[in-house]
Amino acid sequence: MNTINVEKLKVNLERPLMDTVLDAYDAVDFSAYTGDDVLRALEKDSISLEDYGALLSPAAQPYLEQMARRAKQETACHFGNTAGLYTPLYIANYCVNHCTYCGFNCTNKIHRGKLTYDEIDTELRNIAKTGLREILILTGESRYHSDVEYIGHACEIAKKYFTTIGIEVYPMDTDEYAYIQQCGADFVSVYQETYDRVRYKEVHLAGPKADFAYRFNAQERALLGGMRGVGVGALLGLGNFRKDAFAAGLHASLLQKKYPHAEVSFSVPRLRPYINNAENNPNDVHETQLLQIMLSYRLLLPFAGISISTRERPGFRDNVIGMCATKISAGSKVGVGGHDEEAKGDEQFEISDPRGVAEVEQMLYAKGMQPVYRDYIRMEQA
């Protein structure tokens, strides 16, 4: 059954990506798919937009085992028997946005903090002692407290210890991304949170993040600024998770087609409780649904990286790594600092997996997998 107007959504890379993605978000009807649609999708070497909708639909729930077998084959084909390791470092938690689902939101009464450059150096040096060579630098969304120069200098410090540096901060202009890239960053992760424009307004009550379009186009600006890769994702549970996953997958696919040199990857964050909001949990997105989304991402873009964070419990993370996930965090701290002494600021959300690097490494070895600390060599120009 043709549930999506494929002709209307035929990829035209001259058209704004946001228009195509939002048209698809509005058009997809998951209730129209059947088990036969799912089985036909699984028989294909590469799946279409229609097939992707089938794999994300409720009709696919009885076929997760078949999807998992196919996903594991694709993961092994493109990534071998390896898993990348990384950890996040929050260098500030000041934020000017009022987002109803986030512990950093500007109205939440938490302990705010910001690392000095010396403290950043100490934190990074201690993380590097664990053997990790990939770091993700994060801040709250406040240009006043964490300006572009501050983030750039943090990347310059990170270059002393790490070969791969990602940032997860507020969206920037193309020239700002170019500056950050020159400072040493390789990757930019920006999550749309939800692709539902009405829901987006409901949960972003104030601040620059309320600008839906500026956030949507951040990955393109990052790639135009010279970044090697970008991360895409939705905050699962904030809106209709099937539609959000469908839109995020199409968003990533269009970015990959338009910028074939780029490394496009997925993250799959679910809502988590945070200080002063212990009831903040995903709506109807249980581990079964999360697994379905991850498997669908893998089958849509077999060569895309998929990260699984410490938002999820150890057992789930251990099961999906190598099946569909290709990168796993370890030794995570989601307060400001905390890799050296006590955190300087409160955490963004509660984590579910507190294991350190050595424990995650041993888990991977027990699964017969090879942990990868360094998969990129930085060549400095003379």
Secondary structure as UniProt FT lines:
FT   TURN            6..9
FT   TURN            13..14
FT   HELIX           17..27
FT   HELIX           30..32
FT   HELIX           35..42
FT   HELIX           49..56
FT   HELIX           58..63
FT   HELIX           64..79
FT   TURN            80..81
FT   STRAND          82..90
FT   STRAND          98..99
FT   TURN            100..101
FT   TURN            103..104
FT   TURN            106..107
FT   HELIX           117..128
FT   TURN            129..131
FT   STRAND          134..138
FT   TURN            143..145
FT   HELIX           148..158
FT   TURN            159..161
FT   STRAND          164..168
FT   HELIX           174..183
FT   STRAND          187..189
FT   HELIX           197..203
FT   STRAND          204..206
FT   HELIX           208..210
FT   HELIX           212..216
FT   HELIX           218..224
FT   TURN            225..226
FT   STRAND          229..232
FT   HELIX           241..258
FT   TURN            260..261
FT   STRAND          263..267
FT   TURN            275..276
FT   TURN            278..279
FT   HELIX           287..300
FT   TURN            302..303
FT   STRAND          305..308
FT   TURN            310..311
FT   HELIX           314..320
FT   TURN            322..324
FT   STRAND          327..329
FT   HELIX           357..366
FT   TURN            367..368
FT   STRAND          370..372
//
